[in-house]
Amino acid sequence: ETIRRLLRMKISWASTVVVLVGKETHARPWVNWEIKEANRQGKRIVGVFTRGGRDEDVPAELERYGCALKGWNSSGILAAIDGEDSPFELPDGTTRPAIYASAPIKC
């Protein structure tokens, strides 16, 4: 419970939560918890593929609540963090449809 409290506090300070998507990210329970908590707090959630990240590594909650998913491209990542309309991408930067249609969140 102490870890949850500390994470809630850190998330509350952020306007946008960035989730790094790499090997096995989808299998880490804390990642999904943090994404759900960020959504509960109304935060913008942006996923970013790390080097070697694959579409299969995207956590289920990022698919459900994410506002954007970007390849490793600084201008695309900054645009997504700034709240610009950003499509979901594959690790190579090509676009793909989001699994869940969600309204973008702007703080």
C-alpha positions as CSV (number, residue, x, y, z in Angstrom):
1,E,0.0,0.0,0.0
2,T,2.9,2.3,0.7
3,I,4.2,1.9,-2.9
4,R,0.7,2.7,-4.2
5,R,0.4,5.8,-2.1
6,L,3.8,7.1,-3.4
7,L,3.0,6.3,-7.0
8,R,-0.4,8.0,-6.7
9,M,1.4,11.1,-5.4
10,K,3.9,11.1,-8.2
11,I,1.2,10.6,-10.8
12,S,-0.8,13.5,-9.4
13,W,2.1,15.8,-9.9
14,A,2.4,15.0,-13.6
15,S,0.3,16.4,-16.4
16,T,1.2,13.5,-18.7
17,V,2.3,10.0,-17.8
18,V,4.8,8.5,-20.3
19,V,5.0,4.7,-20.4
20,L,8.1,3.1,-21.9
21,V,7.1,0.0,-23.9
22,G,9.9,-2.5,-24.0
23,K,10.5,-6.2,-23.6
24,E,7.9,-7.8,-21.3
25,T,6.3,-4.4,-20.4
26,H,2.9,-6.0,-21.0
27,A,3.5,-8.6,-18.3
28,R,4.5,-6.2,-15.5
29,P,1.5,-5.7,-13.1
30,W,2.7,-2.4,-11.7
31,V,2.7,-0.9,-15.2
32,N,-1.0,-1.7,-15.7
33,W,-1.8,-0.4,-12.2
34,E,0.0,2.9,-12.9
35,I,-1.8,3.4,-16.2
36,K,-5.2,2.7,-14.6
37,E,-4.3,5.2,-11.8
38,A,-3.2,7.8,-14.3
39,N,-6.5,7.4,-16.1
40,R,-8.5,7.6,-12.9
41,Q,-6.7,10.9,-12.2
42,G,-7.5,12.2,-15.7
43,K,-3.9,12.3,-16.9
44,R,-2.8,12.1,-20.5
45,I,-1.1,8.8,-21.1
46,V,1.5,8.4,-23.9
47,G,3.3,5.2,-24.7
48,V,6.8,5.2,-26.2
49,F,8.5,2.2,-27.7
50,T,12.0,1.7,-26.4
51,R,14.7,0.2,-28.7
52,G,13.6,-3.4,-29.4
53,G,10.1,-2.8,-28.2
54,R,7.4,-4.7,-30.1
55,D,3.7,-4.1,-30.6
56,E,3.1,-7.3,-28.6
57,D,4.8,-5.6,-25.6
58,V,2.1,-2.9,-25.3
59,P,0.2,-3.3,-21.9
60,A,-3.5,-3.9,-22.2
61,E,-4.3,-0.8,-20.1
62,L,-2.2,1.3,-22.4
63,E,-4.3,0.1,-25.3
64,R,-7.5,0.9,-23.3
65,Y,-6.5,4.3,-21.8
66,G,-3.6,5.6,-23.8
67,C,-3.9,8.8,-25.8
68,A,-1.0,8.1,-28.0
69,L,1.6,5.4,-28.8
70,K,4.8,6.5,-30.5
71,G,8.0,5.1,-32.0
72,W,11.3,6.4,-30.7
73,N,11.0,9.8,-32.5
74,S,11.5,12.9,-30.4
75,S,9.2,15.3,-32.4
76,G,6.4,12.7,-32.4
77,I,6.9,12.0,-28.6
78,L,6.9,15.7,-27.8
79,A,3.8,16.3,-29.9
80,A,2.0,13.5,-28.1
81,I,3.0,14.8,-24.7
82,D,1.9,18.3,-25.7
83,G,-1.6,17.0,-26.5
84,E,-1.5,17.2,-30.2
85,D,-3.7,14.6,-32.0
86,S,-1.3,11.7,-32.3
87,P,-2.1,8.3,-33.9
88,F,-1.0,5.0,-32.4
89,E,2.2,3.8,-34.1
90,L,4.2,0.6,-34.5
91,P,7.8,0.5,-33.2
92,D,9.0,1.6,-36.7
93,G,6.8,4.7,-36.6
94,T,4.1,3.6,-39.1
95,T,0.6,4.2,-37.9
96,R,-1.9,1.7,-36.7
97,P,-5.4,2.0,-35.4
98,A,-6.0,2.1,-31.7
99,I,-7.8,-1.0,-30.4
100,Y,-10.2,1.1,-28.2
101,A,-11.5,4.4,-29.4
102,S,-10.9,7.0,-26.6
103,A,-11.3,10.7,-26.3
104,P,-8.0,12.5,-26.0
105,I,-7.4,14.0,-22.5
106,K,-6.0,17.5,-22.3
107,C,-4.8,18.8,-19.0
